[in-house]
């Protein structure tokens, strides 16, 4: 994609489908984000749309459309080896990677629980005048609780809270705050944080 086309694309809005892997029935979201976003900005939008709390590390894996090699896009730390296939998410534009022949990325959140998400680029759309982006267009089902043990642990959690006779029923309900409806989700209730403010809060000295 030449530079002038890249500049035009960044003025558009990107539509993504986010699907949480390993959970049945599916937990998914459809979102719109500005084309000028970096992968850090996209990370924040995914966190907010899904309902995660951004407590843990994350990474994207996506093909470089120029080389067709997989790259890893993360928050790099000074004490980690920095490989050429690893890019800083806060400097890497989504418009360089999501094109019609390069539509899929894998987003992993919390390397302990291992929550994997398929991030599918669906389309570019024209921004509507007076509309603020990002937006959550649609979705289904509540996000699992943080630190519940990944897809397997989430299955055990649901089994326990849905069975009053389960030996861990009360313990899990207390842990989650008293109630948990896995079917509940309203896209109109999604609120998106400012990615720059999230960055300052997480990484800059007060």
Helices and strands as residue ranges (DSSP letters): H 3-10, E 13-20, E 28-34, H 39-50, E 58-63, E 70-74, E 86-88, G 89-91, G 94-96, E 104-109, E 115-125, E 135-140, H 150-161, H 169-176, G 187-189, H 195-203
